Amino acid sequence: MNYLIKLFKILIITLIIALMCKYCFAEVFTNNQIANAIYKAEGGSKTNHPYGILVKYKHTTPRQACLNTIAHARRDFNEGDFISFLGSRYCPVGASNDPQGLNKNWIKNVKYFLNK
């Protein structure tokens, strides 16, 4: 019986950790790790728009613009999946600048590179 109680406790702890990872995705990765994943998902060195940044800024780099967006999203984020929340702002599905509908792949691709 003692064995079953210990096994049950381990199962509960594992479940809690799994739920924390699912619902606190933002805490698992740093802003730099997320920016690196976005860079790769947006085409890396092969694209004309690093980090998916379409505008040229006078006083910041595309990476810094990406990091600024991530930091701002963290301030506004409440709960759930942070990468999905970020994607809804960074690369929204149905955006006018996405005529081929590729934005729908952004969240999946960023998560792929985060976990690689």
Secondary structure in CASP SS format (residue, H / E / C, confidence):
PFRMAT SS
TARGET T0000
AUTHOR 0000-0000-0000
METHOD secondary structure of the structure
MODEL  1
M C 1.00
N H 1.00
Y H 1.00
L H 1.00
I H 1.00
K H 1.00
L H 1.00
F H 1.00
K H 1.00
I H 1.00
L H 1.00
I H 1.00
I H 1.00
T H 1.00
L H 1.00
I H 1.00
I H 1.00
A H 1.00
L H 1.00
M H 1.00
C H 1.00
K H 1.00
Y H 1.00
C C 1.00
F H 1.00
A H 1.00
E H 1.00
V H 1.00
F C 1.00
T C 1.00
N H 1.00
N H 1.00
Q H 1.00
I H 1.00
A H 1.00
N H 1.00
A H 1.00
I H 1.00
Y H 1.00
K H 1.00
A H 1.00
E C 1.00
G C 1.00
G H 1.00
S H 1.00
K H 1.00
T C 1.00
N C 1.00
H C 1.00
P H 1.00
Y H 1.00
G H 1.00
I C 1.00
L C 1.00
V C 1.00
K C 1.00
Y C 1.00
K C 1.00
H C 1.00
T C 1.00
T C 1.00
P H 1.00
R H 1.00
Q H 1.00
A H 1.00
C H 1.00
L H 1.00
N H 1.00
T H 1.00
I H 1.00
A H 1.00
H H 1.00
A H 1.00
R H 1.00
R H 1.00
D H 1.00
F C 1.00
N C 1.00
E C 1.00
G C 1.00
D C 1.00
F H 1.00
I H 1.00
S H 1.00
F H 1.00
L H 1.00
G H 1.00
S H 1.00
R H 1.00
Y H 1.00
C C 1.00
P C 1.00
V C 1.00
G C 1.00
A C 1.00
S C 1.00
N C 1.00
D C 1.00
P C 1.00
Q C 1.00
G C 1.00
L H 1.00
N H 1.00
K H 1.00
N H 1.00
W H 1.00
I H 1.00
K H 1.00
N H 1.00
V H 1.00
K H 1.00
Y H 1.00
F H 1.00
L H 1.00
N H 1.00
K C 1.00
END
